[in-house]
Structures are given as structure tokens and as C-alpha cells.
Amino acid sequence: MTAHALPRPHKSRRLRNPFVSAQEEVQTAEPLLFSDSALYALLIPIIIEQFLNALMGMTDTMMISNLGSAAISAVSLTDSINTLMIQVFAALAAGGTVICSQYLGQKNLEQCNKAARQLLLIILVLSGSIAAFCFTLRRPLLTMIFGQVSEEVMDASLIYFQITVLSYPFFALFQGGAGLYRACGDSKLPKICN
């Protein structure tokens, strides 16, 4: 078989329906919602932002590495809780972003603004409540999650957790605002702010 006889790969990004002829598929094909360049313009800043978020956790560990093993253990222990909270706030923001995007797609700006206000209010109330709960009950919470650790590690964990818990409402509001900017098609500004 010569090189000319080999079938050429199908260049379409969609899976071909085996029950429909190629000509019928071309006639009924819907145009793509976003071009490749528009998707890259949206995704590349988001990937960079996620990389910078991961880098921030590594930077915390590097900064305290000179303070000893108790400080490193404290940061590692409390960062697992902080990562969970960050994911919860990011999920809330993503849900609100989807709703706002739907209203923007429908050109219903009034409902979009209403959904954005609700998103920010819910995020602020929830993150403030979680921060107050974690700040007030930080020792029992850390003891319950991590069990018995040395007193030196527990003291360092309490200090670090106390500081990071105070940032929950601010981080949650940032996630909500960044999600709203992404819903409008601007993913560069949240990356710069982050």
C-alpha cells in the first residue's frame, strides 16, 4: 500500500456519528461556540494562576524551613485544612460563575447582576462564618484532626492557623470576583491580581 492510499486523519474535533453520512453531518454541523484562540486566551491565564497558587504553598514551606522541623510540620499540617477551604470557596465561585455566565449568554444583565450579588453575599457570609468558627475553636479543631502532636508543633500550628484563617473571607471574595470576571471573558485581570 502506498502512502497515497492511506486514509487521512479526520481533522474535526467532534466524534463522527457512524449512523449519519459525512455529507449529512456537514449540513447539520453547528458552528463552534469558541475559536481555538479564544479558548487559549481564556485558559492560559487560568493555568498560570493555578500554578502560582501551588507555588505559594511551596514558598510558605521554603520561608519557614530555617525555623526548624516544628515550624515545617505546623505549616504542612494546617495547609491541608487551608487547601480544603480554598477548594470549597473555589467550588462556590465556580457555581456562581456558571449561573452568571448563563444569564450573560441570555443577555439578561439584570438577572446576572442579581446572581453576582447573591454569589458575593453567600461567599462572604459563609467564609466569615467558617473563619469565625475555625478561629474560635482552633485548638480543639486541630487536636481533633491531627490527634496528639508535640506541644511545639501544636503551638506553631495554632499561630499559623490563626493567621491563615483570617484570610478566608478575603480569599473567598477574591475567588468570587475572579469567577465573575471570567464569566465576562476576562481571565487576565484575576491572574494579575492573584
JOLIN-V628590 format. One record per residue. RES is the residue in one letter. PHI is phi in radians with two decimals (999 if undefined). D_LAST is the distance of its C-alpha to the last C-alpha in Angstrom with 2 decimals. Layout:
res: (RES;RES)
phi: (PHI;PHI)
d_last: (D_LAST;D_LAST)
This chain:
res: (M;T;A;H;A;L;P;R;P;H;K;S;R;R;L;R;N;P;F;V;S;A;Q;E;E;V;Q;T;A;E;P;L;L;F;S;D;S;A;L;Y;A;L;L;I;P;I;I;I;E;Q;F;L;N;A;L;M;G;M;T;D;T;M;M;I;S;N;L;G;S;A;A;I;S;A;V;S;L;T;D;S;I;N;T;L;M;I;Q;V;F;A;A;L;A;A;G;G;T;V;I;C;S;Q;Y;L;G;Q;K;N;L;E;Q;C;N;K;A;A;R;Q;L;L;L;I;I;L;V;L;S;G;S;I;A;A;F;C;F;T;L;R;R;P;L;L;T;M;I;F;G;Q;V;S;E;E;V;M;D;A;S;L;I;Y;F;Q;I;T;V;L;S;Y;P;F;F;A;L;F;Q;G;G;A;G;L;Y;R;A;C;G;D;S;K;L;P;K;I;C;N)
phi: (999;-1.49;-1.14;-1.29;-1.51;-1.24;-1.22;-1.42;-1.16;-1.28;-1.50;-1.26;-1.47;-1.64;-1.26;-1.42;-1.40;-1.22;-1.66;-2.14;-1.20;-1.09;-1.19;-1.12;-1.15;-1.14;-1.22;-1.77;-1.17;-1.52;-1.19;-1.18;-1.24;-2.24;-1.39;-1.05;-1.16;-1.18;-1.14;-1.12;-1.12;-1.51;-1.41;-1.06;-1.09;-1.19;-1.12;-1.09;-1.09;-1.15;-1.09;-1.15;-1.09;-1.15;-1.13;-1.10;-1.12;-1.18;-1.14;-0.98;-1.15;-1.14;-1.16;-1.67;-1.09;-1.36;-1.51;2.04;-1.25;-1.14;-1.19;-1.13;-1.10;-1.09;-1.15;-1.10;-1.16;-1.32;-1.16;-1.15;-1.22;-1.08;-1.11;-1.06;-1.15;-1.06;-1.16;-1.09;-1.16;-1.15;-1.17;-1.07;-1.12;-1.13;-1.09;-1.14;-1.13;-1.09;-1.11;-1.11;-1.12;-1.09;-1.16;-1.13;-1.11;-1.47;1.10;-1.79;-1.19;-1.11;-1.18;-1.08;-1.11;-1.12;-1.14;-1.14;-1.11;-1.11;-1.02;-1.16;-1.16;-1.10;-1.11;-1.13;-1.14;-1.16;-1.18;-1.13;-1.16;-1.12;-1.10;-1.12;-1.09;-1.17;-1.19;-1.22;-1.89;-1.14;-1.17;-1.07;-1.15;-1.15;-1.14;-1.15;-1.35;-1.80;1.24;-1.55;-2.08;-1.06;-1.09;-1.14;-1.18;-1.11;-1.08;-1.17;-1.12;-1.09;-1.13;-1.15;-1.14;-1.05;-1.23;-1.25;-1.10;-1.15;-1.53;-0.97;-1.08;-1.19;-1.15;-1.11;-1.12;-1.09;-1.05;-1.11;-1.13;-1.11;-1.10;-1.17;-1.12;-1.13;-1.08;-1.45;1.66;-1.94;-1.80;-1.37;-1.10;-1.05;-1.13;-1.15;-1.19;-1.27)
d_last: (56.18;54.90;51.36;52.17;53.16;49.86;47.81;44.66;41.41;40.27;37.31;36.16;33.02;34.90;37.38;40.88;42.98;46.26;48.25;47.54;48.91;46.64;48.11;47.46;43.86;43.32;44.92;42.84;39.47;36.70;34.36;30.86;28.27;25.66;26.46;25.15;23.26;21.59;20.55;19.19;17.25;15.60;15.36;14.32;10.73;10.54;12.22;10.08;6.92;9.57;10.89;8.02;8.17;11.87;11.79;10.40;13.54;15.74;14.72;15.79;19.04;19.66;19.30;21.81;24.11;26.38;27.00;29.00;29.24;29.07;25.59;24.39;26.10;24.59;20.98;21.94;23.76;21.26;18.29;20.33;20.37;16.69;15.97;18.50;17.00;13.52;15.57;17.63;14.92;13.46;17.14;17.82;15.05;16.41;19.88;19.19;17.59;20.81;23.01;21.43;21.61;25.25;26.06;24.44;26.53;29.55;28.85;29.09;26.65;28.26;27.65;24.08;23.41;25.32;23.38;20.00;21.46;22.80;19.58;17.78;20.96;21.40;17.90;18.36;21.91;21.34;18.42;20.37;23.47;22.02;20.61;24.04;25.90;24.09;24.34;28.00;29.09;26.99;30.09;31.95;28.87;28.12;31.87;32.26;29.49;30.22;33.90;35.59;33.59;34.80;34.59;32.58;29.85;30.00;29.68;26.62;25.11;25.86;24.19;20.95;20.98;21.79;18.75;16.26;18.10;17.47;13.71;14.54;15.03;11.84;9.79;12.32;12.12;8.44;9.58;12.63;11.34;9.13;12.40;14.47;12.90;13.49;16.95;17.63;16.88;13.75;11.06;9.99;8.52;5.97;5.14;5.47;3.78;0.00)
